Amino acid sequence: MSVFWELVAVYSPSVVLGALFLVSFHREPRQFRNAIWLLLFVMTLSATLLMRFAQEWMVLPLLVVVALTPLTVIVFLSVNALVVIRHEGVSLATLLPALLALALSAYLVFYPVLFVLHAPRWLLGVGALIVCEGLWFFFTFAALLLYSWFYRILPRKRRYDYIIVHGAGLNADRPTPLLKGRLDKAVQLWNRQGRRGTIIVSGGQGADEVVSEAQAMRDYLVKDLGIARDSIMMEDRSTTTYENLRNCKRIIDARSVAAPGSAPASSSGGAQPYRAALVTSDYHVLRACEYAHRLGLRADGIGSHTASYYWPAAFIREFIAISRAHMWPYYAIAIIWVLAQLPALAGMHR
């Protein structure tokens, strides 16, 4: 019995965190908090297993790996930035891996430098705040990276009434290779379910585009892939991912309400229930699905392939967009830091 309770005590943090993840995921897979629960579960379970089963000879190699990980990440991001710039040219988007590498480098040396320079106490306090904010930043980056991969590999065996394809820029009046990948993935899904369901191409006309993205996407589906026009609907007013989904939901809801003989989905509305698939690039799936959840759109994310060299830059951009929508932890850390400084400030004024 003592062995049993010992195991319960040792594994209880992992069990609790694993249960929290499963409950949260079951209620709604498209939530930011799922990424946090999943990484905490993996971290606690890994630490527990290492403490129970690791041999002495494993300790030094593990410490070396942990110590070298930040350096490895910095080198990888720097090299990736050069590769992306060579393929895509110089822009803020292609510079993101280099900027993250620079931020990580500065983060690692910032606080030690303050100590070496004997910085004043108030500056050390500010440095502590930056360290805490940075810990949350890099923790959530790792969490979203892990959960994004996990969410994308989940099997999708549903039949979808609507397959929404997100726009991604044009070459003149033709889809870019990235956008073609999304359209090809949508058609692959459509064929797999017996060519049933409606494909919705979504994207407005940018200032530098000769036609709307939706128009170019429909032309590609009809002329290049032989899809019948009556299987395609267009949403050609949106300029952002959120607008894509909001406008598509309006189109679908209006069509569902107007469908002859439709049964009410609930007592509050007359639309018949439906399920949608959001087809976008694999790095973009998680954010699109989170927006869909906010809008009340019942949808699963389906990712199309992204060139490996471009994936880090694209994911960093997605991470920044998701973080901007979940800023409250950064504010909470700052408030806690201010409260922690109050006793010291009070002592200075006595």
N, C-alpha and C positions, 0 to 999 in steps of 0.2 A: 504493500500500500504506500509505503514511504517513497518508493521509486515512482509510482504513479503520480503522486502529488509533486514530486520533484520535476517530472516532465511537464506537468500542468503549469507549474511556476515558470519554468524555462521558456516554454512555447506560448504562454498566454498572450504576450504582446503581439506575436505574429498572428495568433488565432483571432484576436480582437480586431486587428487592422485588416486581416483578410476578410472577416465577416462584414466589417464596415464597407469595404470595397464591393463585395458581392451584393449587399443590400442596395447600396447606392447605384451600382451598375444595373441591377435588375429594375430599379425604379425608373432610371433614365440614363442610358449609356452616353448621352451627348452632354455631359456636364464636366466642367473644369475640375471639380473636387475629386472626380474619379481618378484623375492622374495623380493627385496628391496621395490618396489612399493606396493606390497601387505601388507607388515608389516606396512609401513608408513600409508597406508589407514586405516588399522585396528586400529592403535594407535590413529590417529586423530579423527576417528569416535567415538571410545570409549571415548576419552577425552571430545569430544563435547557432547555426550549423558549424560555423568556423570555431566558435568557442568549445563546442562539444566534440567535434571530430578532427579539427586541424592538428597536424603533427608539428613538432617543434621545427622540423626542417622547412616547413611551409611558411613560417612567420616572416623570415627575412625576404624571400621573393615577393610576398604579398606587400610588405612595406615598400619595397622598391617600386612595384607596380603602382601603388597608390601615390608615391612621391613623384613618379615620372608622368602620371596621367595628365596633370595640367600642362606640362611642357609638351607632351605629345599632341594635346588638343591645340595648343598655340601653333605648333609647327604645321599640323594638318590644315588648320584654318588659313594660315598664311599661304601655303602652297595652293590650296583650293581657290583662294582669291585670285592668284595669278592665272590659274587655269580658266576660271570663269571670265575674267577680263579679256583673256586672249580669244575666247569664243564669242562673248557677248558685248565687248567694249566696256568703257568706263562709265559707270553710273552709280548712283547711291545704292541701288539694289545689288550690283555686282561687287561693291566695296564692303558689303555687310560682313562677310567672313573676316576680312582684314580688320575691320573696326571692332568686331567681337574679340579677335585675338589680341588687339591692342588693349581693350578694356580688361581682359583677363590678366594680361601682363601687369598692367598698372595696379590692378586689384591685389595681386600677389605681393607686390613690393611696397605698396603705399604705407601700410601700418608699420612694417619693420623700419622703413626710412624715417618715419616720425620718431621712433624710439632712438635710432642712431643719432638723429639731429637734436635730440633732447627738446622736442617740441613742447610748447606750453600745454598745460593741463586741458584747457578748453579745446585746443586743436586735437588733442588725443581723444577727447570726448566726441568730437565731430567725426574723427577717424573710426571710432567704435560704431557710430551710427552707420557710416558707409559700409563697414564690414558686415553689419547685420543685414542691411538692405541687399548687399551683394550676395550674401549667403542665400537669401530667399530667391533672388534673381536666378542664380545658377542652379539651385535646387528645383525650382519650377521649370527651368529649361530642360533639365534631365528628366523630370517627371512627364512633361508634355512630349518629349522625344520618345520615351518608353511607351506612353499611352497611345500616342499617334500610331506607332507601329502596331501595338496590340489591337487597336480598333480597326485598322485597315486589313488585318489578316483574318478577322472574324468571317466565318462563312455566311454568304447571303443566298438563301434558298427561297426567298419570297417571290411571289409574282407581283410585279409593280404595275399599277394602273397608269402612272406617269413617270417618265424618265426625263429629268431636267438636266440639261447640259449647260454648264456655265461658260460664258465667253472668255476669251484670253488674247485679244489682239489679232490684227490682220496684217497680211502682206498685200497691199492694194485691196482687191476685193476677194482675196483668198485667205482661208484660215492658215495661221502659222503652224509649223510642225507640232507645237505644244497643243494647240487647239484641235488639230486633226487627231491627235492621240486621244483626246477626250471624246470626240465624235465617234471614232472607231470603237472605243470602249463601250459607248452607249449602244451602238448598233450590235455589238457582240452580245450585250445583255438582252437587247430586244429580240435578237434571233434565238437566244437560249430559252426564252419563254414563249416560243412559238409565234414570234412577230405580233404579239398581243400587247396592248397598251399604246399610249401616245407619247411621242418624243416631243419635248418642249425645248427649243433652242432659245437661249436667253442672253441678251447683250445689246446695248444701245449703240449709237453711232458716235464715236469720238470726234474731236475737232479735226484730227488729222486723218480721218477714215472716209473713204468715198461711199461706203454703204454701212449699214448697221452690222454688228457682229452676228446678230440673229439671221439677217438676210444671207450673209456669206455662209453661215453654217447650214442653213436650209438648202442653199444652192449646192453645196458640197454633198450633202446627204442625197439629194435628188439626182444630180447630174453625175457625180462620181461613184456613188454607192448604190444607186438605183432604188432608193426608198420612195414609196408613193407619197405624194404631197398630202393626201388626206390623213396620213399617219403622223404628221408634223404640225405643231403649233409654234407660233413665234411670240416672244416677249422682247420687244425692241426699244424699250424706253429706259432701261436701267443702266447705271454707270458704276455700281458697286455690287459686291456680293450680297449685302443685305437687301439692296433694292431688287436684285435678281430674284431672291427668294420671296420677298414681299409681293412683288408683281405677279410672280408665277402662282403663288397661293391664291391671289385674287382671281386669276384666270381659272384655276382649277375649281375653286369654290363656286364661282359663277356657273361654270359648266356643270358641276355636280348638282347644284340646285335646279338648273334648267333641264336636267336629264329626265326624260319621261318615265314616270312610274318609280321615281326614286323614293326610297324609304328614308325617313328622318334618321340621322345619325344620333341625335339626342333630342331631348325635349326643348332645347334652346335653339335649335336650328333645323333647317330642312334639307341640308346637304347629305348625300349618301356618302358613307365612309370610303376612303381611298387610301392607297399607300403609294408613296413616291420614292424614287431613287435620285440622289444628287450625284451626278457624274462630274467629277472635276479632277485636277491633278492630285496625285497621292499626298503631297505635302499640304494640300489645301482642304482635305476632307474634314478634319476635326473642326476647324473654324466654321466651315459651311454648315456642318451639322449642329453646332452650337447655336448659330443664328436661326436655323430651322426650328430648333427647340423653343427659342424665344418667341418665334412667330406662331407657334402652335401648329407647325407643319409636320405631319407624320411622315418621316422620311429617313432612309438609310443612306450613308455615304459610300460611294463606289469610287475608288481611286484609279486613275490611268497612270501609266508609267511616265516618270520624269527622268531626263538624262542625269546620270549619277553625278556628273561634275556640277550640275546646277542645283542639286537637291539641298546642300547645306545653305546656300544663299537664300533659297526659297523658303526653307523651314525657319530660318532666322527671322525673315520678314513676317511669317505667320505667327511666330512666337511673340514678336513685338505687338502685333495687332491683338492677339489674345490677351497679353499682359495689360494693354491699355484698357481692356474691358473688365479687368479684375485688379484694379489698383488698391482696393481697400486693405490688403495685407501690408502694403508699403506704408500707407497712412497709419495703420495700427502700430507698426514698428516704430515709426517716428513719434507717435503719441506716447508710447511706453518709454522711449528714450527721453523725451522731455520730462515725463513724470519722474524718471530716475535721476534727472539732473536737479530737480527742485530742492532736495535736502542740501546739496552742495551749494546751490545759489543762496539758500536761506542762511547757511553758515557764513558765507562771504559778507553778508550784509549786517551781521551782528556786531 
